[in-house]
Amino acid sequence: MSATKPVNQRAWWFVLPVLVSVAFSALVPLMTIVNYSVQDILGPDQAVFVGMEWYKEILRDPDLHGALYRQLIFTAAVLAIEIPLGITLALAIPERGWRASLTLVLLAMPLLIPWNVVGTIWQIFARGDIGLLGYVLTQLGVDYNYSQHPTDAWVTVLVMDVWHWTPLVALLSYAALRAIPEPFYQAARIDGASRWAVFRYIELPKMRGVLTIALLLRLMDSFMIYTEPFVLTGGGPGTATTFLSQYLTQKAVGQFDLGPAAAFSLVYFLIILLLCFVLYNFMKDPQ
Amino acid sequence: MSLLSWMAWTPPVAIFFVCIGLLLMAMTVWELRSPTVARKGLLPLVTTRGDRLFIGLLAAAYVNLAWTGLTDLAQWWGAGLSAVALVAIMRYG
């Protein structure tokens, strides 16, 4: 009998379906976008090579700078609110029993609603004439109108996103908390650790992996937000809630500028790639 | 070629992707002949050879974009600078 274990390369065949699906869902579209980004598409069979012209145009576009600035603030606000709030909710959910089941079902409900329906719900909910939120705020003397005031529009889009996606962070955090073995808590009780110390030195480190996933998911999703603000505010008032996706859609679909839209898609992709890379490495090793 | 005509290929982009493909193949051969050892260089994280290639390519893309967005000089200078950045990150990163 041989002392060394034979290397079996047949396992690679099992990876093949994934490679093929990634090639068709990601690589081929990416290659096409790179092609479009350096051409002026004049018609179905008419294209002129323009080099970096579209990149030059979009990188110097003040509308893009505005959309990027709004997007960064929005994403930072979303992460700053949803992650701590999700963890807090997870800590407050009962550990077991019917109350835990009921809380989890209620918490998961916003996640089951399609994005355009979320936008429609909040569009009606926040209206001053027929919506509960808008009506109550108006009755309280608050001058609230999300279709006219940029700050109101911003806050409404932000609150809508928090309502929609905080449950995801809470559910992920709850799963991580339930996976912590009981002996850790027993040891903490024996040591007389405070509730804060248990959270800081046991629960938070044990949740790091899950929180990394939650952070990355929320970073990518909030950076790509499109449907909800499109339905709620249409990017307005003015361009107050026009984020990067909406800017891209205006270019690609509204104006049919395929070259600049493709160039911007790649810049967009690079921004998300860099942010995810930095965040992932920071979460992996905060030192 | 008509099968791929919808992808609107151009020679410069084809050359670009062929270079990326060759780079990945060369890295695979290099890895098989001499497996990488994770190390810490000038970058603030421990990296393998593949990590440094990824960071280098990302940096090269950003250098090119910065060159395009901030200057009106020929793009070849930006491409040259990004190549220097890629090599420097691979060597010292």
Interface residues (C-beta under 8 A of the other chain):
Chain A: V28 M31 T32 V34 N35 Y36 V38 Q39 I41 D45 A47 F49 G51 M52 Y55 K56 L59 R60 V267 L270 L273 L274 F277 N281 D285
Chain B: S5 W6 M7 A8 W9 T10 P12 V13 F16 F17 L45 F54 I55 L58 A61 Y62 L65 T68 G69 Q75
